[in-house]
């Protein structure tokens, strides 16, 4: 249990730091008129999916087993946080993002476990 909590905390911290760095870079590019608003929106959307993939990947890579169960656990936590945030603030997240983020978490979890197993056999 301690290992799971530690791995979850580490993957969450890595994901939050990565999200902050990406957000700052995109904000700087947008404010300096390097990229337009619609391009920034597309970048934010695609990078958020990549960040959720990395979240699942790092957690399962650290856990080293049960990729699907880890993915389902992270998806459950994602939806709990998602609905809590939506209850306090009106959120207009498109349906495709609401579906693609958990799918990215699940794929990241599966890839993280399988990458770990292939590294251990070599």
N, C-alpha and C positions, 0 to 999 in steps of 0.2 A: 504494500500500500504506500509506503514511504517513497519507494522508487517511482511508482506511478505518479504520485503527487509532485515529486521533484521533476520528473520528465515533462509533465504537463506544464509546470511553472516555467521551465526552461524554454519549451517550445512557444509558450505564450509570450514570454519576454522577447524572444528572438523575433516573433511575428510582429509584436507591437513596435519594436525598434525599426524593423524593416518597413513597416507601414508608415511610421513617422518620417523616415528618411525619404521614402518615395514621395510622400505628400509634400515635403518641403522642396524637393527638387522640382516637382511639377508646379508648385505654387510660384517658385522663382522663375521658371520658364514662362509661365502664363503671365506673370506681372511684368516681365521684361519684354513682352510681346514676341517671344521666340516661337511660341505655339499659340494657335487660336483656341477659343473656348470649346468648340466641338471636338477638336483633336485632344484637348486636355480631358474632356469627358470620356472619350473612347479609351484613352490611356488609363484613366482612373478605374474604369470598369474592368478592363483586361488585367491590370495589375492587381486589383483586389482579388480576382479569381486566382491569380498566381500566388498571392500571399496566403490565401486559404489553403491552396495545395501545399505550400511550404509548411504551413502549420501542421497539417496532417502528416506530412512526410517526416518532419523533425520528431514529432511525438512518437510515431511508430518506429522510426530509425533508432531512437533511444530505447524503446520498449523491447524491440527485437523479436516480438512474437504477437500473434493474434491481431493481424492487421485489420480485418473486417470488424472485429469487436471494438478495437481502438477507434476506428472510423465512426462506428455507430455511437460510441460514447462521446466523441467530439461533436458529432452532428447533434446529439441530444443537448449538449451544453450550448451549442450555437443557437439552437431554436429557443432554449430557455432565455438566453441573453437577448435574442432578437425580439421575442414577444414582451419581455420586460421593458426594453427600450421603446418599443412601439406603443406600450400602454402609457408611457409618460410623455412622449413626443410624437407628433404625427409624422410618420415616415412614409415617403413615397418611393420606396425601393421597388423597382420593376420586378415582375414575377420571374423573369428569366434569371435575374441575379439571385433571387431567393432560392431558386432551384439549383443554379450552377455552383453556388458556393458550397453547399453540402456535398455535391457530386465531386467537387475539387478536393474537399477534405477526405472523402472516401478513397479517391484515387491516390492521393498523396499517402494515405495510411497504408494502402496495399503496396504501393511502390517502395515505401520506406522499409517495410518488413521484408519484402522480397530482395531488395538490394542488400540488406543486412545478411540474409541467409546466403546469398551468392558470394559475398565477401568472405564469409566464414569457411566455406567449402574450399576455396582456392588457397 
